[in-house]
Amino acid sequence: MLNAFCALLLAAFLVPSTLFAQTSTLAATPPMGWNSWNLFAGKVEDKDVRATADAMVSSGMKDAGYLYVNIDDTWQGERDAQGNIQANSKFPDMKALAGYVHSKGLKIGIYSSPGPKTCAKYEGSYGHEAQDAKTYAAWGFDYLKYDLCGFRQNMMAEAPNDPQKANQMMKDAYEKMQKALLATGRPIAYSFCQYGWDAVWEWGPSLGANLWRTTGDINATYDRMTLIGFSQAGLSKYAGPGHWNDPDMLEVGNGKLKPDENRTHMSLWVLLAAPLLAGNDLSQMKPETLAILTNREVIAIDQDPLGKQGDRVSEVGPIEIWAKPLKGGDTAVGLFNRNESTLPVTVKLSDVGFAGGAKARDIWQAKDVGKIQGSYTANVPGHGVVLLRLSK
């Protein structure tokens, strides 16, 4: 108890008190929800957000822990004579929309950029940070995704040959919006979307990020998904309650990803303690997609209150083994096969902290394996995974 108090006291001295208060309560576990971009891109409308909120509830996604319904780029209209941002005709009443989402017991997110324009060339927040933060709070929003791409031209214009200055400009821009969000008094989860530039995991928490993108954009292909996911090795020490590495949104149920590939995707993201932001059509999910996204035992690994991100244990050819420590001394272990055909994968228990043996449960198969000693071998399908939970 004394050690916990000392740690809390130390943290209070390391960050401003208001910032500490917010980040200690927001995103205590990785945020879960849905984002509009992967499905709708620039075509998202008010009715799509409402329908998604409805489907989040009726499908069981909400009960599984998914809470945020996040609007991505292209909602913005023009500014009024006082400089206040207005939504465009696709979103006739943002406050009413937020109220509708809240009425479902859900939260709602919005998108902007520190630049004059967003990625899709809509109105950004440059020079209007305080105004925009107040507007988001007045509308009732709970989450902001702040996308760097619109600010790049500013960085290039002012510091074309000075990376250090450009990076400082970026940090200043993110800090400016964080101060604006705090000034509203409304708890708003803050997502840095700047693709991992300048090792954001090292400084993002000090500027109030609840999550920060570590990579470029994902897409619904096995190659891109695994390139991003497995590249997260070594970042585990930077994540924890209130601040998370974000390897981008889920593509489960999108594109031509096969069931084993979707399970690999979900398994890797939960071992990474990654935010789980679905990007598929929640109103038209195949049963297998819904089963993957709402598997309670899988989600429990991501949402484990210990707040530890997993990391790579070993890599031999197409075989990778990852492990994530869990509260109470359990460990989640992923046996990944990146080959196209089935291969046996063996984990040495001593490599994952169970030299004296363990009780094992196969999560996706929902069955107890029983007591194991020394090592465990599973035949893992091509592009597939076996996800274990080990306990003493």
N, C-alpha and C positions, 0 to 999 in steps of 0.2 A: 504494500500500500504506500509506504514511504517512497519507494523507488518511483512508483507511478506519479506521485505528487511532484517529486523532483523533476521528472521529465516534463511534466506539464508546466511547471514554473520556468524551466529553461526555455521551452518553446515560446512562452509568452514574452520573454526578453528578446528572442530572435526575430520576431515579426511584430508589426504593429498590432495593438490589442484588438482593434476592430476587425482587422484582417484575420487574426487568429480565431476570433469568435465565429466569423462566418465560415471559414474553411474547416473548422472542427465539427460543424454541424451539417454543412452541405457536402454531399458526396462522401459520406462516411464509408460507404461501399461504392464500387463502380456504378455510375448511372446506368439505368436500364430504360429503354423506350424504343422510339421509332423516329426516323428522319425521312423527310419527303424526297430527297434528291435521287436516290438510287432507283426509285420507281417513277416519279413524275418529272424529275429535272425541273425545267423552267415552266412546266405546265400546271404546277400545283395551284389549286384554288381553295377557297373557303370550304366548299362542299366536300372536297377530298379530305381535308383535315377533320371535319366533323364525322365523316364516314369512317375514318381511321380510328377516331376515338371510340365510336360505337363498336367497331370490330375488335378493338383492344379489349373491351369489356366482354363482349359476347363470345369471343374465341377462347377466353381463359388466359390471355396474355397478361392482363392486369393482375389476376390472381397469382400468376407465376412471378410477378415482381416488376413487370414493365410498366413504367409510369409516365415517362415524358413523350409527348407528341410534338415533334420539332419541325417547324417550317424552315426550309432552307432558302436559298437565294430566289429572287424574282417576285417578292411580295411588295417591294417598295414602289411608291409613287413619287410625286414631287414634294418639295417643302413649301409650306405656306409663307406668308409675308413675314412672319416672325422667325422663320427658319425651322419650324417644327416638321418632322417627317410625317408624311401621310402614306397610308397604304394605297395601292392601286385598285383598279376596278374589280380585280379578282378577289379582293378582300374588303368588302364594303364596310365592315365594322369589326375591327380587331378586338376591341374590348368585349363585345358580345361573343366573339369566337372563343376568346380565352375563358369567358364565363361558362360557355357550353362545355368546353373540355374539363374545366374544374368541376362542373356539375356531375361528371362521370367519375369523380374521385381521382382524376389524373392531373398532370402538370403539363405546361405548354412552353415550348421554346421558340426562339426567333434567331435570325441571322443578320449579321452585318459585317462590315470591313472597316479597318482603320484608314483606308484610302478614300479618295473622293468618289470612287466608283467601286462596285463589287466585281467579282469574277465575271458575272453576266452583264456588266455595265449598267447596273442599277445604282441608285443613290447609296453612297457609303456614309460613314459617320465622321469623316475628316472635318475637323473644325466645329463639329456639333456633338461631341461626345457626351457632354453633360445633358444637353437637350434630349438626345436620343435615349440615354439611360433613364431619364425621368419619364419619357414617353412609354418605354417598355414597362416600367414599373406601374404607371398609371393604367396601362392596358391590362396589367395583371400577368405579365410573363415571368417565368420561373427559370429561364435558361437562355444564355446567349452564346452562340457560336460566332466567333470573331475571326474572319478569314483574311489572311495577310495579302492575298494576291493583288487586291486593289491598291495596296500601299507600295508595291514594288517600284512603280514608276517614280514615286517620291524619293525612294532610297537611291535609285539609279541616278536621278537628276542631281541630288545633293551630294552624293558620295559615290561617283562612278568608279573610282579607283581606290576606295578606302573601305574595305570590308568591315573594319572595326567600327568606323563611324556609322556605316549602314546598319550594322547589328545593334548599335546603341539606339539608333532611331527606331528600330523595330521594338526594342524593349520599352522605350519611352512611350510608344504608341499603345502598347498593351497595358502598361501601367496607368496611363491616362484614363483608359476606359474602366479599369478596375476601380480607380478612385471615384469615378462617376457612378459606377454601380453601387459602391458602398454608400455613397452620399444619399442614394434614394431611400435607404433604410429597408428595402425589400430584399429578402434572400434570393439571389439570382445566381445559379450555377454558371461558372465562367469557363468556356471551352476555347483554348488557344488552337486555332487551325492555321499553323504556319509550317507544317510539313517537316518538323524536326530540325529546322535551320539553327545553326549556332548552338547545338546541343541543348535544346530548350529544356530537357529534363533536369539540367543543372541549375537553371535559374527560374523556370516557370513557377515553382511553388512560392518563391519569395515575392512574386508579382501577383499572387492571388489566383493562379490557375487551379481549377479543380480537375482539369484534364487537359492534356496537350497532345496534339498529333505528333507522332514520331516518324511518319513516313509520307510519301506521296499518296495519291488517291488509289483506293482499291477498285477492282472491278470483278464481275462475276465469272472469273476463270480460275481454275485450280492453280495455274502457274503464278498468277499475280497474287492471289490470296496467300499461297505458301511463301512466296518471295517476301511478302510483307511480314507475315506471322513469324516465320523462323528467323527473320533478321532482328527480332527483338531480344535475342540472347545478350546478356550482359547489362540490361537496363533495369533489372529487378530492384536494385538498391535505391532507385529514385522514386519508386511508387509507394503509396501508403494511404491510410484513411484521409480523405479530403483532397488527395492529389494523385492522379493516375496517368500512366502512359496510355496513349490512345492510338492503336494501330489502324484506326478508321472503322467505318460502319460494317455491320454484318451484311453479307450477301447470301445468307442461307435462304434457299427457295428461289433464288434468281438465276438467270442465265441457264447454262447447261450443266451446272454442278450436280453430280450424282449423289445419291444418298450417303455413300461412304465419304465422299469429299465434303459434304455438308457436315457430317459428324466430325471430320477432321477440323474443319473451320471452327465449329462450335467448341470442340475440345481444346484447341489451341488458344482460342480467345479466353476461355474461362481459366486455363492454367496461367495465362498472362495477367489475370485480374483486370482484364480490359473492360471498358464500357461496352455494354451490349445494346447497341442501337440498331434494331432491325431495319431493313430497307425494302422489304417485299410487300406484296399486296395482302394485307391482313384479312381482307374480306373474301379472298379466293385462295386460301392455302390448301395444299394437299395435306392429307392427314399425316404423312411422314414428315412434312416440313413443320407442322404444328407440334408434333411429338418431339422433334429435335429442339425447337425453340423454347418449349415449355417443360422440358425434363427437369423436375425439381432437384434431383440429385446432382445433375450437371450444374444447374444454376447455383446451387449451394456452394460449389467449389469457387465460383466467381465471387459470390457475395459473402464468403467466409469472413467473419468479424475480425480475425487476426490481421487481415489487410496486407498479406504478403503476396507479392507477385512471384510466379514460378520462373524457373530458368532451365536452360539446357543442362542435362547431366552428361550426355554422351552423344557423339555423332560418328557413325561408321558407314560410309557409303550412303545409301538411301535411307538408312535407319537412324532415327533420332529418338532419344528418351528425354523427357522433360518431367520436372517434379515441382510441386507447389506445397509448401508447408501450410497446415490448417490448424485451427484452434483445437486445443486438447491433445495435440501430439500426433494427429493423423497426418497423412501425406497423400496428395493426389498425384498420380503418375500416369503420363501419357506415353504409350508405345506407338510411334508413328512409322509408317512405311511409305516412303515417297516413291517407291518403285511402282510400276504399273501392274505387277502381278503379286500374288500372295507370297509373303516371306515369313519365316519364323523370327520373332524378335524376343530377345532375352534380356531381362533386367536383373542385375545383381542387387540383392537386397541391401548389401552393405553400402552400395553407391547412393542409396536413397534413405539412409539412416536407420535401417532395420537389420543390422547384422545378426541380431538374435532371433530373427524370424518375424512373421507378421500374419495377421488375418487380412485377407484380401476380398474385395468386392469388385466385380466387373460392372461398372456403372451403366453402360449402354445396354448390356444384356440383362441388367437388373437381377443379378444373381450373385450369391455368396460363393466365392471360390474356396473358402476355408483357410486353414492354416498352411502357410508355405514357408520353406526354409531354403536358405542359400541363394536361390535364384528362381525366377518364374519365366516361362516361355509361352508365348502365344503366337498362333498363326494369324498374322494381320493382313487383311486384304489389301490389294493395290490401292494406293492413295487413301488408305484407311488408317484407323486408330483403334487401339484398345485402351480404354480409360479405366484405371484402377483407383480404388481408395484403400490405402493400407493403414492398419492400426496395430498397436502392440498386442 
